[in-house]
């Protein structure tokens, strides 16, 4: 079996990078360093959500129903600053 080179790990993959604007470029560069095609599409803002927030139940439903998705990947480049 041929070993895959590190720079080819994501070769042929298009990766949608949704990190906030100030983190997006660095994440795109990381994807590209592994041979992937990064698509910059910053659409998230990282913020705390309290159980009393109106959107809490919808967010919880989406996160707990991960079997509805073909693939999901979550990464946190910085250490957590909030407790859940």
C-alpha atoms as one frame of an Amber mdcrd trajectory, in Angstrom:
protein
   0.000   0.000   0.000   1.377   3.392  -0.991   1.636   5.916   1.802  -0.122
   9.196   1.099   2.034  12.304   1.322   0.876  14.840   3.898   0.388  17.566
   1.270  -2.026  15.250  -0.595  -4.300  14.280   2.316  -7.115  16.537   1.087
  -6.324  16.307  -2.628  -9.510  16.447  -4.698 -11.603  17.646  -1.741 -13.447
  20.962  -1.653 -13.691  22.234   1.908 -16.140  24.951   2.919 -14.399  27.062
   5.576 -17.020  28.796   7.712 -14.760  30.236  10.408 -15.332  33.869  11.405
 -13.814  36.486   9.092 -10.742  37.093  11.270  -9.861  33.337  11.314 -10.936
  32.355   7.814  -7.738  33.025   5.826  -5.535  30.984   8.182  -7.948  28.028
   8.003  -8.063  28.243   4.200  -4.266  28.216   4.056  -4.214  25.130   6.307
  -6.659  23.277   4.016  -4.631  24.243   0.953  -1.379  23.092   2.594  -2.874
  19.583   2.622  -3.851  19.763  -1.049  -7.504  20.685  -0.590  -9.440  23.418
  -2.343 -10.580  25.868   0.336 -13.772  27.813  -0.217 -13.836  30.836   2.097
 -17.381  31.391   3.322 -17.289  33.023   6.758 -20.788  32.684   8.120 -20.391
  31.993  11.796 -19.739  34.170  14.785 -18.597  32.412  17.913 -20.737  33.355
  20.896 -22.201  31.763  23.978 -25.762  30.471  23.850 -27.709  30.246  27.069
 -30.536  27.773  27.629 -32.875  30.741  27.948 -32.026  32.044  24.449 -34.891
  31.557  21.944 -32.660  29.743  19.450 -31.261  27.285  22.020 -33.663  24.416
  21.254 -33.135  24.752  17.479 -29.346  24.732  17.867 -29.505  21.739  20.204
 -31.753  19.866  17.756 -29.333  20.444  14.841 -26.301  19.352  16.854 -27.916
  16.251  18.294 -29.255  15.043  14.927 -25.834  14.581  13.333 -27.011  11.346
  11.698 -28.883  13.578   9.230 -25.571  14.727   7.733 -23.274  12.802   5.401
 -20.119  14.225   7.008 -19.473  16.696   9.804 -16.236  17.989  11.222 -15.850
  20.323  14.156 -12.546  21.853  15.136 -11.548  24.428  17.667  -8.260  26.190
  16.887  -8.185  28.006  20.213  -8.788  26.717  23.690 -12.328  26.911  24.948
 -13.276  29.967  26.922 -16.858  28.938  27.704 -18.270  26.029  29.678 -21.155
  24.039  28.213
